[in-house]
Amino acid sequence: MKKIVCCFLLAFIIISCGKEKNEESSCSSNNWEFSYISSPLNNFFFKQGSYWIFQNDSTKLLDSLYITSTRSGCEAVYLYQGYGYNWEYYTIDYASYPKNEQYFDVIEGDMMQRNRHPSQYPSGQGWILYSNDTVCYWHPIHIDSIKISNFTFYQVQLSHDYFSTDNRADIYTANGIGIVRKVVYDGKGQQVWNLIRFKIIN
């Protein structure tokens, strides 16, 4: 059994290193401009061991979110006529319990998006959770602070998930904390999930 586990881990490391090498070589094999992550978004570089626990304000049910893996690197994104950008990225994979849902957030450029790489066209129309861009009308609304349970969160942004195939949702994301409130609209009205406990590892 130990041999099987060791072989599995070795194969996983080789695959991961090969993927990282390919990504790096694709970025270094061209003379395209590099697009680095905007420094304020470094506050969202959460690592494994971080978790968030939410409570439904009407049913009192609990749901938790935890990180399953993280990835970082560079991706070469072709635009047109032999030109593109080299995008620095940081990806966070999550799972929830007991809902058993999975998500991923990608931080690239000046924004963090749910389930979509910002470098994928048209990036501006994705589900943007947090952004340093205050010009575009479809980007999140900036809120100075919001009080939830016993916490006061600052530098909060409100984003609307207009592109979900399921229920529409409003998401409140606090700088350096992540999602602090989710309001889900369905046929029965709205369900509000508030963050009541969390642990952040950067």
N, C-alpha and C positions, 0 to 999 in steps of 0.2 A: 504493500500500500504506500509506504514511504517513497519507494522508487517511482511509482506512478505520479505522486504529488510533485516530486522533484522534477520529473520530466515535464510535467505540465507547466510548472513555474519557469523552467528553462526555456520552453517553447514560447511562453508568453513574453518573456524578456527579449528574446531574439526578434519576435514579431514587432514588439513595441519599438525596439532600437532601429529596426529596418524601416518602419514607418516614419520615425523621426528623422532618419537620415535622408529618406526620399523627400520629405517636406523641406528640409534644410537645403538639399541640393537643388530642388526646383526653385528656391528663392535665390540661391547663390549663382545659378547658372544663367541669370539674366542681369541686365543693367537697369531694371525698373526701379522706380522710387519706392522706398519703404514707408509704410503707413504704420506708425507705432501706436500703441494703446495710450490714450490720454491719461496723464498721471493721476487725476482724481479717481479714475476707475480702478486703480490699484487697491483701493479699499474693499473691492469685491473679489479679491483673489482668495476666496474661501478654500480651505483644504479639508481632507477627510478628517472626521472627528467632529466637524461642525454639525449642528442639528437645530431644528426649529419645531416647536410644538404649537399647534393652533387649536382654538376651541370655537365651536359654533355657538354664537351668542344666544340662539333660541333653543336648540336641542341639547346644548352642553356637551355634545360629542367631541372627541379629541381626534386630531390627525397630526401626524408628525412627518417631517421632511428631513432626510439625511443624505449626505454626499456619498456616492458609491465610487467615484473616480474623478480625477482632474487631468487635463491635458493642456500643453502649451507648445507654441512653436510659431512657424511661419507658413503661410500658404500663398502660392503664386496664383493670382487671379487675372486671367486674360480678359482684356476689354475689347480692343479692336486694333486692326492693322499692326499686329506684332507688338502691341503695347499693353501694359497692365500695371498692377500694383502688387507689391509684396506686403501682405497683411500679417502683422503680429496678432496672435490670438491667445486667449485663455478660455478653456471650456470646462464647465462644471456639470457633471452628471448627478442627478438626484433620483431618489426613490422615496415613496411615501408609505407610511404604515398607519392604520390598517387598510387604507384605500387601494394600496398596491398600484399606484400610478407612477409613471416615470417621466422625467423632464430633462432638458439640458439647457443651460444658459451659455451663450458665447459672448465674450467681451472682445470687441475689435474696434479700433478707431476711437470714436468718442461716444460709444453706446454699448449697452448690454441688452441682448435680445433673447427671448425665450423660443427655443426650438427652431432657430434659424440663424445661419451665419449672416452677419450684416453685409459681408462682401458678396452675397448672392443677390443678383439683380431681381426685382427692384428692392433694395435693402430697406429703403425708407418706409415701405408699406408693411413691414413685419410687426411683430408684437414687441415693441420697445419697452423694456422695464425701467431703464434709467439712461439718461443722456446728458452730455455736457452741452449739447446744441439747444439753444433757447430760441432759435429763429424759426425753424420749421413748425408749422401749425399741427402736424400729426404727431409731434414728439410729446412726451409726458408733460403734464402741468406741474410746475414747481410749487411746493407748499413748504413754508418755513418750518412748521412743527405740527405734530399730531400726538394726542394723548390716547394711549390704548392700554387698558387695564392699569397697572401701576407704573407704566413706562411712558416717558415723553421722548419721542423720536424726532430728530432734526434733519433738515435737508431731505425732505420726503418728496417723491414724485408720484403723481397719479397717472396711470396709463390705462387705456381702454383696449380690451381684446376684441376688436371688431372682426377679426379674421378667423376666429375659432369656428370649427364645424359643429361644435357642441353648444354649450351654454355660453352666453356673453358674460364677460367678467370685467370688473374694475379692480386694478391692482395698485396697492400703495407700497412703494419700495423706499426704504430709508437708506441713506448713505452709510456704507460699511456694515449694515445689518442684513439687508435683503428684504424680502417681502414681509410686511408687518400686518397687512390686512388684505383680505380678498373678499370681494362682494360678487357672488355668482347669481345671475338672473336666469331663472328657468320659468316653466309654465305655471309654477305655483307662487311666483313672486321672487324674493331674493333671499339668499343665504349668506350671512356675514360670518367670516372666519377671522378671528383676531389672534395675533401672536401673544402667547401667555408665558412662554419660557423658551430660552435659546442658549446656545453655546457657539461662539464664533472662534475659529482657529484660522489665522492668516499666515 
